[in-house]
Amino acid sequence: EQNKSFLHRVSTGRPWGILKWGMSFDGRTALTNGVSKWITNETSRDWVHSLRGTVDAVIVGGGTVRTDDPLLTSRGKSTPEPIRVVFSRSLELPSNARVWDTSIARTLIAFPKETSEDLLESFPEGFEKLSLPSSDPIQLLSGLAKKDCNSVLWECGPRLASLAIKQGCIQELAIMMSPKLMGGVLAATPIAELGFTSMSEVIKLSRYELKAFDDDLLLRATLL
């Protein structure tokens, strides 16, 4: 796995990207009122902590920090912990978010160069910053590759996930599915619009495997 990620970075100039999400059997990642804890079981969540321990960085958008206040660590399963990357265009981040505690893991705030760095002055000290040419996910990965990141785990919301997919930032999926029906036409789904208008355009998956975690199912697959 490490060799695969390293070779990918050498050949593309970008880290190997894994997109992870948890959802119900009907494809929902939250109820219509936004509640999402917890869809998957404790065994599944423990596996996600282990997965984080295998990558160099974990990426979320600013919206995920504002909504979920994630810790984004392996819970001690790896030393050092992966870099926690917050990718934000607005830098509108809560000052009491758990990612500011850099005593447990590094935190890197990535933002496009047109965003004023003055906004960073209101945040707690200890984090690293990365100014990027644009807000494109592919620019973020190029920046992380320069920091010797061979593999990254995307734990972002649907809009950032779809952008990352469209820009070729995702090579692998890790989908944890819970045997629940959550319903809701307007309920959250893992990926936003990809712009397809025919089935000939859709992204096909390969080399997939299915594994049970108690009553949850993990699907891992690579993108063709």
C-alpha positions in Angstrom: 0.0 0.0 0.0 2.8 2.5 0.9 4.7 1.6 -2.3 1.5 2.1 -4.4 0.9 5.6 -2.8 4.6 6.6 -3.3 4.6 5.5 -6.9 1.4 7.4 -7.5 2.9 10.6 -6.0 6.1 10.2 -8.1 4.2 9.7 -11.3 1.4 12.3 -10.8 2.9 14.8 -8.4 -0.1 14.2 -6.1 -0.9 11.9 -3.2 -3.1 8.8 -3.6 -6.6 9.9 -2.6 -9.1 7.8 -0.6 -12.7 9.1 -0.2 -14.5 7.8 2.8 -18.0 8.1 4.0 -20.6 6.3 6.1 -24.2 6.0 5.0 -27.5 4.1 5.4 -28.5 1.4 3.0 -30.6 4.0 1.1 -27.6 6.2 0.6 -28.1 8.9 3.2 -25.3 10.5 5.2 -27.6 12.5 7.5 -31.3 13.0 8.3 -33.1 15.9 6.8 -32.6 17.8 10.0 -28.8 17.3 9.8 -28.5 14.6 12.5 -25.8 12.1 11.5 -24.5 10.5 14.8 -24.3 7.7 14.6 -25.2 6.0 11.3 -22.5 3.3 11.5 -21.6 1.2 14.5 -18.7 1.4 16.9 -16.7 -1.3 15.2 -16.9 0.5 11.9 -15.8 3.8 13.5 -12.9 2.0 15.1 -11.8 0.8 11.7 -12.0 4.3 10.4 -9.5 5.4 13.1 -7.2 2.6 11.9 -7.6 3.8 8.3 -6.6 7.3 9.3 -3.5 5.8 10.8 -2.4 4.5 7.4 -2.4 7.9 5.6 -0.3 11.0 5.8 -3.1 13.5 5.9 -6.9 13.6 6.6 -8.8 16.3 4.6 -12.0 18.0 5.5 -13.7 21.2 4.3 -14.6 24.2 6.5 -18.3 23.1 6.5 -17.4 19.8 8.1 -15.5 21.6 10.9 -18.4 23.9 11.5 -21.0 21.2 11.5 -19.3 18.1 13.0 -16.3 19.5 15.0 -14.3 16.3 14.1 -11.1 15.3 15.9 -9.7 13.6 12.8 -7.1 11.4 14.6 -6.4 7.7 14.6 -7.2 7.8 18.4 -3.6 6.8 19.1 -3.4 4.0 16.5 -0.5 5.7 14.7 2.5 7.8 15.7 2.7 10.4 14.5 -0.9 11.1 13.8 -1.8 12.1 10.2 -1.8 15.8 9.4 -5.3 17.3 9.8 -6.0 19.4 6.8 -8.9 21.9 6.8 -9.5 23.2 3.2 -11.5 26.5 3.4 -12.2 29.3 1.0 -13.7 31.6 3.5 -11.7 30.8 6.7 -14.9 31.1 8.6 -14.0 28.5 11.2 -15.0 28.2 14.9 -12.3 29.2 17.3 -13.2 26.4 19.7 -13.0 23.6 17.1 -11.1 20.5 18.3 -8.7 20.6 15.3 -7.0 23.6 17.0 -5.5 21.3 19.6 -2.1 20.7 18.0 -0.8 18.9 21.1 -2.3 15.6 19.7 -1.8 16.1 15.9 -0.6 18.7 13.4 -3.3 21.0 11.9 -2.8 22.6 8.5 -5.2 25.3 7.2 -5.3 25.4 3.4 -6.9 28.3 1.6 -6.8 30.1 -1.8 -4.4 33.1 -2.1 -7.3 35.5 -2.7 -8.5 34.9 0.9 -7.0 37.3 3.3 -4.5 35.7 5.7 -5.5 38.3 8.3 -8.5 36.1 9.1 -6.1 33.5 10.5 -5.0 35.9 13.3 -8.1 35.2 15.3 -7.4 31.5 15.6 -5.4 29.7 18.4 -1.7 29.4 17.7 0.1 26.2 16.7 -1.4 25.5 13.3 0.3 25.5 9.9 -0.9 27.4 6.9 -0.8 26.7 3.2 -1.8 29.4 0.7 -2.8 27.9 -2.7 -3.1 29.4 -6.2 -6.8 28.5 -6.3 -9.5 26.7 -4.4 -9.3 23.7 -6.6 -8.7 20.4 -4.8 -6.0 19.4 -7.2 -4.0 22.4 -6.0 -4.3 21.3 -2.5 -2.9 17.8 -3.4 0.0 19.4 -5.2 0.8 21.4 -2.1 0.5 18.3 0.2 2.8 16.3 -2.2 5.5 19.0 -1.6 5.1 18.2 2.1 5.9 14.5 1.4 2.3 13.3 1.7 2.0 10.0 -0.3 -1.6 9.3 0.7 -4.6 11.3 1.9 -8.0 10.5 3.3 -10.9 12.7 2.2 -13.6 12.9 4.9 -15.4 15.9 3.4 -18.9 16.9 2.5 -20.6 16.2 -0.8 -19.6 19.3 -2.7 -15.9 19.0 -2.0 -16.1 15.3 -2.6 -17.6 15.8 -6.1 -15.0 18.5 -6.9 -12.2 16.1 -5.8 -13.6 13.3 -8.0 -14.0 15.5 -11.0 -10.4 16.7 -10.7 -9.0 13.2 -10.4 -8.0 13.6 -6.8 -9.8 10.3 -5.7 -8.3 6.9 -6.6 -10.1 4.7 -4.0 -13.4 4.6 -2.1 -14.0 3.3 1.4 -17.8 3.2 2.0 -19.2 2.1 5.3 -22.9 1.1 5.0 -25.3 0.5 7.9 -28.4 -1.6 7.5 -30.8 1.3 8.1 -33.3 3.2 6.0 -33.2 7.0 6.8 -35.3 8.4 3.9 -35.9 12.0 2.9 -35.8 13.5 -0.5 -33.7 16.4 0.8 -31.5 14.2 3.1 -27.8 14.5 2.7 -26.0 12.2 0.2 -22.2 11.5 0.0 -21.5 13.1 -3.4 -23.0 16.2 -5.0 -23.6 16.8 -8.7 -21.0 15.3 -11.1 -22.6 16.7 -14.3 -23.4 13.5 -16.0 -26.2 13.4 -18.6 -26.0 9.8 -19.8 -25.0 6.5 -18.3 -22.0 6.3 -20.7 -20.4 9.1 -18.7 -20.7 7.6 -15.2 -17.6 6.6 -13.2 -17.1 2.9 -13.0 -15.5 1.1 -10.1 -13.1 -1.9 -10.1 -11.3 -4.2 -7.7 -14.0 -3.9 -5.1 -14.2 -5.9 -1.9 -16.9 -6.3 0.7 -16.3 -6.9 4.4 -18.6 -7.1 7.4 -18.1 -5.2 10.6 -20.8 -6.7 12.8 -24.0 -5.6 11.0 -22.3 -2.9 8.9 -20.7 -3.5 5.5 -17.5 -2.0 4.2 -17.1 -1.6 0.5 -13.7 -0.7 -0.9 -13.2 0.0 -4.6 -10.9 1.8 -7.0 -12.0 4.3 -9.6 -11.3 3.4 -13.3 
